[in-house]
Amino acid sequence: MAESDLYHPIKTLLSAQGYTVKGEIGPCDIVAMRGDEPPVIVEMKTGLTMALLLQGVDRLAMSEAVYLAVPRLPGRSRKDATRIKGMLRRLGLGLIVVKNGVAEVRLDPGPYAPRANAKRQGRLLREFQLRRGDPEIGGQPAGAVMTAYRQGCLRLATHLAQHGVVKASVAGNAAEVEKAATILRANHYGWFERVERGFYGLTPAGHDALAADDSTADTSRHGRTASHAINDA
């Protein structure tokens, strides 16, 4: 689909709502007027690109009613579409999607009034506070991150490796891990085994995880030696 193929479906949509529609007015792809209302501006592209976003933000200096028009949204899931619309809502931009020759408004522009998500912020702050040190370089794949939860599991595993079968509360206190009984019972990584009620031991997988963690820690220490020496100097 060419960019110009979007024009007539959008003009049909706006005309049906009582707008007078004209193309290529100044720097704008489409300008629509209805009575004394502020102009509606539509910027079109064959994809939702950074160039289109920048055009839309620039047009907000001319009108508060600015739409971006594309034949499709990037991504494949409903979650992707929700996140894209959330981004456009933050920018104050509307969205029109032209599909099979029909233009449909997916989002109307308007001032954005953000609401903080206290639950998500709480999880973020808790992870920050419980994480010991700074074991990760930013940009790592999510599945490989040394989270506070994994750190706690490793501390519990280390205690069990050193002391054998231990009561959950004792291991939790010694390893300084909150809700140790819940973590041991959930056994998310397969490292722990319940020997009797309230008592847990370490599985072969747990021993392997400790060995792998020691190896990774040694590699990290060796890799940072030179940089630390420079910083110390």
Secondary structure, 3 states (H helix, E strand, C coil): CCHHHHHHHHHHHHHCCCCEEEEEECCEEEEEECCCCCCEEEEECCCCCHHHHHHHHHHCCCCCEEEEEECCCCCCCHHHHHHHHHHHHHHCCEEEEEECCEEEEEECCCCCCCCCCHHHHHHHHHHHHHCCCCCCCCCCCHHHCCCHHHHHHHHHHHHHHHHCCEEHHHHHHHHCCCCHHHHHHHCCCCCEEEEECCEEEECHHHHHHHHHHHHHHHHHHHHHHHHHHHHHC
